Amino acid sequence: MKEINELNLPTDVRYSDDHEWAKVTGDTIKVGISDYAQDQLGDIVFVELPEVGDSFETGDEFGTLESVKAVSELYIPVGGEIVAVNNELEDAPELVNQDPYKGWIIEVKPNEINDFESLLDRDAYLEILKGD
Amino acid sequence: MFDTIGVKDFDELFETVPESCRYDKKMDLPEPKTEWSLNTYMSEIRSMMEVTPDHTVLIGAGRYQHHIPATIPNIMGRSEFLTAYTPYQPEMAQGTLQGLFEYQTLTARLLGVDVANASMYDGASGLAEALLMGLRIGRKKKRVAVSTAIHPHFREVVSTYFLPTDFEVVELPFLDDGSTDLSSLADEDDLAAVALQSPNFFGVVEDMDAAVTAIHNIGALCVACFSEPMSFGLFKSPGSCGADIVCGEGQSFGMPISFGGPGLGMFGCREKFVRSMPGRLVGETKDLDGKRGFVLTLSTREQHIRREKATSNICSNQGICTLTASMYMASLGGTGLRKMARLNYDKTEYLKKGLLEAGAKGCFSAQTFNEFVVEFSNDFSLVQKKLMEKGIVAGLNLGRFYPGFENRYLFCVTETVPKEVLDIVISEVKK
């Protein structure tokens, strides 16, 4: 397990307190899980993805991650319509472990971009992790 | 004992259960009996029933009187196998786990599916679980369809399972030839799964290839259910016809009829649906020294890990029945099963032909296996009484399951029925 100062927490994404990250790319938002989350879960063996076209409210569960240790629900940090899912994860779920920021999970067209603005930045997220 | 554990009376033990959930009336039960008077009581009940071996039973309808090879009670008598519980500790339970793994392998081959689980409670609960699984895979869909030619008890269990849910179960009628009428499917677009039984309750072998095509055409999953797995010795397995989920009752494989239970829910599916599958699954692996071993696998689907998100609240399986079935299948082998199925088929056809010649009217024109329905113009219950005196229990009246079928009877013949018995039945009908 990584120490907090070993975690890769880039500054160009925002974080949720459920340990998802979100990043604006044009008028959509990509979502994945943080380095902390993948490290806690251990080897990820399965990712259950939503379908393109599904809609979720902020905080809704949109899928599950299964690791050798546990199953975790995924919560959407910014509500909206799914415009793409990372199908590569179906055959290669370990991509999330290898690089959680390249191993994105879904791409959302947000209902309310303000929901993104209210997510945590790196420092605020780090504070939460220190408190954990 | 109450004094020792510091409890006032029996009711105090249940105080944590909310009062509204408790049964407040007095239980309507007879006074306790001594062990010897209980034995006498049981013998009295036993003598009131017309069961094997004193009687030859020509009724199937979900329970089948097949021969149980001597190897089965012998092997199942080993105390190591006598656990109803699924083993959590692989280091303690390699024998049981390997037995379950062999069962899964044999079952997957028999049913023609990629993967089979370590069993469900019985065929009926297996069907209910299969439909719920179809709804999980169908995600937003809320409806499933079941053929009315599926065993009525199976359908009742499905209704019970679905009662507290907001899912809808649609019933499909059957045609004059006894097979399921799928013509209404063309207008459906939101069914998650459609379930058929083959051979169905009337013994009719459904055209599974055509059914699978019709069901897949409307974007639904095909759930193929069965009550007589012996039929797969002669007919194409549901999986090889393209069924997505296959489930049914495995009592035929080495288990006695035993007043209706316990049964064995055989259950399998295509590999891509394995994570939505309910029940235990045993996998093959290697230990630290590279030696072959067996463990429970994909447990993350299950209740002890996923709690309320589990695929099913089944957290166990039919351990003893599962091992029994695997030993039965291994004892017969593929060739043996084919021969056994043929024997069943031929004997049934003999009785069917005989009854038709004796004046009974055939009801369904489709191909049947082990069971068939005929109609009598006169009161068959009188013939039934006469046969009963001769130790033969013949025909199940279908009126109680299907209105309008009061003169129709379901017959079943297995390999254990001697030809002489069939001849007696035929000659009594002729009179």
Interface residues (C-beta under 8 A of the other chain):
Chain A: F46 E48 E51 T64 E66 A70 V71 E73
Chain B: R139 R275 T300 I305 R306 K309
